[in-house]
Amino acid sequence: MRILSSIKEKLGMTGKKEAGKRIFWVWITYQAVKGTLTVSFIWGPLAYYYFFGHH
């Protein structure tokens, strides 16, 4: 719990409700970036190789 409270302090949050909303949107943004990178660097090239790469 100490890590979470330090994150809240760094983000400048005072109330629990505000902190929860902020952390939720940070998590959503993280998941979106992670998903985009995974598709771009793993699934995209694999699909390309599967459909067009082998002869």
N, CA, C and O atoms as a Tinker XYZ file with bonds, in Angstrom:
   220  protein
     1  N      0.821000   -1.203000    0.000000    73     2
     2  CA     0.000000    0.000000    0.000000    64     1     3
     3  C      0.860000    1.261000    0.000000    63     2     4     5
     4  O      0.400000    2.328000   -0.406000    81     3
     5  N      2.073000    1.145000    0.441000    73     3     6
     6  CA     2.944000    2.316000    0.473000    64     5     7
     7  C      3.248000    2.819000   -0.931000    63     6     8     9
     8  O      3.348000    4.025000   -1.156000    81     7
     9  N      3.397000    1.880000   -1.887000    73     7    10
    10  CA     3.678000    2.261000   -3.268000    64     9    11
    11  C      2.501000    3.032000   -3.838000    63    10    12    13
    12  O      2.686000    4.059000   -4.493000    81    11
    13  N      1.288000    2.542000   -3.593000    73    11    14
    14  CA     0.094000    3.208000   -4.109000    64    13    15
    15  C     -0.041000    4.610000   -3.544000    63    14    16    17
    16  O     -0.397000    5.535000   -4.274000    81    15
    17  N      0.235000    4.785000   -2.268000    73    15    18
    18  CA     0.123000    6.119000   -1.688000    64    17    19
    19  C      1.185000    7.057000   -2.254000    63    18    20    21
    20  O      0.925000    8.248000   -2.426000    81    19
    21  N      2.374000    6.538000   -2.543000    73    19    22
    22  CA     3.401000    7.402000   -3.132000    64    21    23
    23  C      3.027000    7.790000   -4.558000    63    22    24    25
    24  O      3.330000    8.900000   -4.997000    81    23
    25  N      2.369000    6.881000   -5.288000    73    23    26
    26  CA     1.900000    7.220000   -6.635000    64    25    27
    27  C      0.853000    8.318000   -6.548000    63    26    28    29
    28  O      0.876000    9.263000   -7.336000    81    27
    29  N     -0.047000    8.201000   -5.612000    73    27    30
    30  CA    -1.085000    9.217000   -5.434000    64    29    31
    31  C     -0.474000   10.569000   -5.096000    63    30    32    33
    32  O     -0.919000   11.597000   -5.607000    81    31
    33  N      0.541000   10.576000   -4.237000    73    31    34
    34  CA     1.202000   11.825000   -3.874000    64    33    35
    35  C      1.889000   12.451000   -5.083000    63    34    36    37
    36  O      1.823000   13.664000   -5.277000    81    35
    37  N      2.541000   11.634000   -5.889000    73    35    38
    38  CA     3.245000   12.151000   -7.058000    64    37    39
    39  C      2.280000   12.713000   -8.092000    63    38    40    41
    40  O      2.600000   13.678000   -8.787000    81    39
    41  N      1.109000   12.115000   -8.192000    73    39    42
    42  CA     0.127000   12.602000   -9.156000    64    41    43
    43  C     -0.664000   13.787000   -8.612000    63    42    44    45
    44  O     -1.487000   14.356000   -9.328000    81    43
    45  N     -0.429000   14.162000   -7.371000    73    43    46
    46  CA    -1.069000   15.326000   -6.787000    64    45    47
    47  C     -2.534000   15.137000   -6.473000    63    46    48    49
    48  O     -3.337000   16.044000   -6.695000    81    47
    49  N     -2.898000   13.978000   -5.961000    73    47    50
    50  CA    -4.297000   13.695000   -5.675000    64    49    51
    51  C     -4.576000   13.829000   -4.181000    63    50    52    53
    52  O     -3.749000   13.468000   -3.344000    81    51
    53  N     -5.742000   14.347000   -3.872000    73    51    54
    54  CA    -6.088000   14.529000   -2.471000    64    53    55
    55  C     -7.178000   13.572000   -2.034000    63    54    56    57
    56  O     -7.022000   12.891000   -1.021000    81    55
    57  N     -8.271000   13.500000   -2.763000    73    55    58
    58  CA    -9.392000   12.656000   -2.373000    64    57    59
    59  C     -9.290000   11.259000   -2.949000    63    58    60    61
    60  O     -8.670000   11.046000   -3.991000    81    59
    61  N     -9.905000   10.308000   -2.261000    73    59    62
    62  CA    -9.865000    8.921000   -2.728000    64    61    63
    63  C    -10.600000    8.752000   -4.053000    63    62    64    65
    64  O    -10.154000    8.008000   -4.927000    81    63
    65  N    -11.718000    9.439000   -4.195000    73    63    66
    66  CA   -12.485000    9.314000   -5.428000    64    65    67
    67  C    -11.703000    9.863000   -6.614000    63    66    68    69
    68  O    -11.670000    9.251000   -7.682000    81    67
    69  N    -11.076000   11.017000   -6.422000    73    67    70
    70  CA   -10.258000   11.606000   -7.492000    64    69    71
    71  C     -9.076000   10.694000   -7.825000    63    70    72    73
    72  O     -8.739000   10.503000   -8.993000    81    71
    73  N     -8.466000   10.149000   -6.811000    73    71    74
    74  CA    -7.318000    9.264000   -7.010000    64    73    75
    75  C     -7.734000    8.011000   -7.777000    63    74    76    77
    76  O     -7.017000    7.558000   -8.670000    81    75
    77  N     -8.873000    7.464000   -7.433000    73    75    78
    78  CA    -9.359000    6.273000   -8.119000    64    77    79
    79  C     -9.620000    6.530000   -9.586000    63    78    80    81
    80  O     -9.283000    5.704000  -10.435000    81    79
    81  N    -10.222000    7.676000   -9.893000    73    79    82
    82  CA   -10.489000    8.022000  -11.296000    64    81    83
    83  C     -9.191000    8.196000  -12.063000    63    82    84    85
    84  O     -9.058000    7.719000  -13.190000    81    83
    85  N     -8.241000    8.876000  -11.453000    73    83    86
    86  CA    -6.961000    9.141000  -12.120000    64    85    87
    87  C     -6.206000    7.831000  -12.375000    63    86    88    89
    88  O     -5.697000    7.611000  -13.474000    81    87
    89  N     -6.136000    6.977000  -11.375000    73    87    90
    90  CA    -5.425000    5.708000  -11.527000    64    89    91
    91  C     -6.118000    4.828000  -12.558000    63    90    92    93
    92  O     -5.454000    4.117000  -13.313000    81    91
    93  N     -7.452000    4.869000  -12.595000    73    91    94
    94  CA    -8.201000    4.109000  -13.592000    64    93    95
    95  C     -7.801000    4.527000  -14.999000    63    94    96    97
    96  O     -7.542000    3.674000  -15.848000    81    95
    97  N     -7.747000    5.837000  -15.257000    73    95    98
    98  CA    -7.403000    6.306000  -16.599000    64    97    99
    99  C     -5.938000    6.066000  -16.932000    63    98   100   101
   100  O     -5.601000    5.839000  -18.094000    81    99
   101  N     -5.069000    6.112000  -15.941000    73    99   102
   102  CA    -3.659000    5.762000  -16.170000    64   101   103
   103  C     -3.567000    4.302000  -16.577000    63   102   104   105
   104  O     -2.808000    3.959000  -17.484000    81   103
   105  N     -4.340000    3.426000  -15.911000    73   103   106
   106  CA    -4.345000    1.994000  -16.216000    64   105   107
   107  C     -4.905000    1.740000  -17.621000    63   106   108   109
   108  O     -4.361000    0.928000  -18.369000    81   107
   109  N     -5.986000    2.431000  -17.973000    73   107   110
   110  CA    -6.576000    2.282000  -19.306000    64   109   111
   111  C     -5.574000    2.705000  -20.379000    63   110   112   113
   112  O     -5.431000    2.029000  -21.398000    81   111
   113  N     -4.885000    3.814000  -20.155000    73   111   114
   114  CA    -3.885000    4.283000  -21.109000    64   113   115
   115  C     -2.752000    3.273000  -21.250000    63   114   116   117
   116  O     -2.304000    2.985000  -22.360000    81   115
   117  N     -2.289000    2.734000  -20.118000    73   115   118
   118  CA    -1.227000    1.723000  -20.137000    64   117   119
   119  C     -1.650000    0.509000  -20.959000    63   118   120   121
   120  O     -0.878000    0.014000  -21.781000    81   119
   121  N     -2.877000    0.029000  -20.740000    73   119   122
   122  CA    -3.358000   -1.145000  -21.463000    64   121   123
   123  C     -3.465000   -0.868000  -22.961000    63   122   124   125
   124  O     -3.162000   -1.740000  -23.776000    81   123
   125  N     -3.891000    0.334000  -23.326000    73   123   126
   126  CA    -4.006000    0.693000  -24.745000    64   125   127
   127  C     -2.636000    0.712000  -25.416000    63   126   128   129
   128  O     -2.477000    0.204000  -26.526000    81   127
   129  N     -1.655000    1.295000  -24.745000    73   127   130
   130  CA    -0.298000    1.343000  -25.299000    64   129   131
   131  C      0.277000   -0.063000  -25.402000    63   130   132   133
   132  O      0.870000   -0.422000  -26.419000    81   131
   133  N      0.103000   -0.854000  -24.354000    73   131   134
   134  CA     0.612000   -2.226000  -24.348000    64   133   135
   135  C     -0.029000   -3.045000  -25.465000    63   134   136   137
   136  O      0.661000   -3.798000  -26.152000    81   135
   137  N     -1.330000   -2.908000  -25.653000    73   135   138
   138  CA    -2.019000   -3.639000  -26.713000    64   137   139
   139  C     -1.549000   -3.231000  -28.090000    63   138   140   141
   140  O     -1.354000   -4.076000  -28.964000    81   139
   141  N     -1.366000   -1.941000  -28.286000    73   139   142
   142  CA    -0.892000   -1.445000  -29.579000    64   141   143
   143  C      0.504000   -1.979000  -29.897000    63   142   144   145
   144  O      0.771000   -2.411000  -31.018000    81   143
   145  N      1.380000   -1.948000  -28.914000    73   143   146
   146  CA     2.739000   -2.452000  -29.139000    64   145   147
   147  C      2.748000   -3.955000  -29.398000    63   146   148   149
   148  O      3.502000   -4.441000  -30.241000    81   147
   149  N      1.913000   -4.686000  -28.675000    73   147   150
   150  CA     1.849000   -6.135000  -28.861000    64   149   151
   151  C      1.375000   -6.478000  -30.268000    63   150   152   153
   152  O      1.949000   -7.347000  -30.924000    81   151
   153  N      0.336000   -5.803000  -30.729000    73   151   154
   154  CA    -0.168000   -6.057000  -32.079000    64   153   155
   155  C      0.874000   -5.659000  -33.112000    63   154   156   157
   156  O      1.090000   -6.375000  -34.090000    81   155
   157  N      1.519000   -4.519000  -32.898000    73   155   158
   158  CA     2.476000   -4.014000  -33.884000    64   157   159
   159  C      3.715000   -4.884000  -34.011000    63   158   160   161
   160  O      4.194000   -5.129000  -35.118000    81   159
   161  N      4.232000   -5.347000  -32.893000    73   159   162
   162  CA     5.515000   -6.042000  -32.920000    64   161   163
   163  C      5.430000   -7.562000  -32.853000    63   162   164   165
   164  O      6.417000   -8.242000  -33.136000    81   163
   165  N      4.271000   -8.112000  -32.485000    73   163   166
   166  CA     4.161000   -9.569000  -32.365000    64   165   167
   167  C      3.110000  -10.119000  -33.329000    63   166   168   169
   168  O      3.450000  -10.856000  -34.254000    81   167
   169  N      1.849000   -9.772000  -33.124000    73   167   170
   170  CA     0.769000  -10.376000  -33.908000    64   169   171
   171  C      0.768000   -9.912000  -35.353000    63   170   172   173
   172  O      0.494000  -10.708000  -36.251000    81   171
   173  N      1.064000   -8.660000  -35.596000    73   171   174
   174  CA     1.113000   -8.173000  -36.972000    64   173   175
   175  C      2.132000   -8.911000  -37.825000    63   174   176   177
   176  O      1.781000   -9.447000  -38.876000    81   175
   177  N      3.393000   -8.951000  -37.391000    73   175   178
   178  CA     4.398000   -9.685000  -38.168000    64   177   179
   179  C      4.091000  -11.182000  -38.301000    63   178   180   181
   180  O      4.346000  -11.773000  -39.350000    81   179
   181  N      3.549000  -11.791000  -37.251000    73   179   182
   182  CA     3.195000  -13.206000  -37.346000    64   181   183
   183  C      2.105000  -13.438000  -38.384000    63   182   184   185
   184  O      2.184000  -14.385000  -39.166000    81   183
   185  N      1.101000  -12.590000  -38.396000    73   183   186
   186  CA     0.028000  -12.720000  -39.382000    64   185   187
   187  C      0.571000  -12.489000  -40.792000    63   186   188   189
   188  O      0.207000  -13.202000  -41.726000    81   187
   189  N      1.435000  -11.496000  -40.940000    73   187   190
   190  CA     2.031000  -11.231000  -42.252000    64   189   191
   191  C      2.821000  -12.445000  -42.741000    63   190   192   193
   192  O      2.677000  -12.868000  -43.888000    81   191
   193  N      3.647000  -12.995000  -41.869000    73   191   194
   194  CA     4.436000  -14.166000  -42.264000    64   193   195
   195  C      3.533000  -15.353000  -42.601000    63   194   196   197
   196  O      3.782000  -16.073000  -43.568000    81   195
   197  N      2.492000  -15.552000  -41.808000    73   195   198
   198  CA     1.600000  -16.678000  -42.033000    64   197   199
   199  C      0.907000  -16.579000  -43.387000    63   198   200   201
   200  O      0.816000  -17.569000  -44.114000    81   199
   201  N      0.419000  -15.388000  -43.729000    73   199   202
   202  CA    -0.339000  -15.244000  -44.960000    64   201   203
   203  C      0.522000  -14.980000  -46.198000    63   202   204   205
   204  O      0.156000  -15.392000  -47.299000    81   203
   205  N      1.649000  -14.305000  -46.036000    73   203   206
   206  CA     2.435000  -13.891000  -47.200000    64   205   207
   207  C      3.878000  -14.339000  -47.183000    63   206   208   209
   208  O      4.541000  -14.282000  -48.219000    81   207
   209  N      4.393000  -14.782000  -46.051000    73   207   210
   210  CA     5.826000  -14.993000  -45.920000    64   209   211
   211  C      6.341000  -16.308000  -46.430000    63   210   212   213
   212  O      7.404000  -16.342000  -47.051000    81   211
   213  N      5.636000  -17.395000  -46.197000    73   211   214
   214  CA     6.183000  -18.674000  -46.623000    64   213   215
   215  C      5.703000  -18.986000  -48.054000    63   214   216   217
   216  O      4.581000  -18.654000  -48.436000    81   215
   217  N      6.565000  -19.618000  -48.809000    73   215   218
   218  CA     6.240000  -19.897000  -50.213000    64   217   219
   219  C      6.078000  -21.390000  -50.439000    63   218   220
   220  O      5.803000  -21.819000  -51.559000    81   219
